[in-house]
C-alpha cells in the first residue's frame, strides 16, 4: 500500500495536459516527443505535480523547447544530485538528465558532461555505449 498523495497515472495525465505541445518546426520533432515523454514518465516517480518543470517549459520558445529544457541544465556541476540517485535507485535511470546527456543528447552537450554522465550511470551498472 502506497502513501502517495498522487498516483503515477494522475501525475502522468496532469503532465500530458499541462506540458506544452511539440512544435513541429523543431529540428527533430521525434526527439522533442521523446524528451517530452521522458519528462512525463520521469515525473511519475515523484509524488507531486511537476509544476516547476511546467513553468520552465512554458517560458522557453516553442522550437526545440524540450531539447533546450535539458541542455540548459547540461553543466558538469549540475550532474549527480539527489533526483538522479533517487531515479536510479527506483528503476528510472533512463529518465535522468544524465542518461539523456550520455545517449540522445550527447551531440548537444560538452564532452565533459557526457563523460561525467557515463561515469555516474556506471555506478548503477548502466553501460550506455
Secondary structure as GFF3:
##gff-version 3
##sequence-region A 1 129
A	DSSP	alpha_helix	8	18	.	.	.	ID=ss1
A	DSSP	alpha_helix	29	43	.	.	.	ID=ss2
A	DSSP	alpha_helix	51	59	.	.	.	ID=ss3
A	DSSP	alpha_helix	65	71	.	.	.	ID=ss4
A	DSSP	three_ten_helix	76	78	.	.	.	ID=ss5
A	DSSP	alpha_helix	82	89	.	.	.	ID=ss6
A	DSSP	three_ten_helix	93	95	.	.	.	ID=ss7
A	DSSP	alpha_helix	97	102	.	.	.	ID=ss8
A	DSSP	alpha_helix	111	122	.	.	.	ID=ss9
###
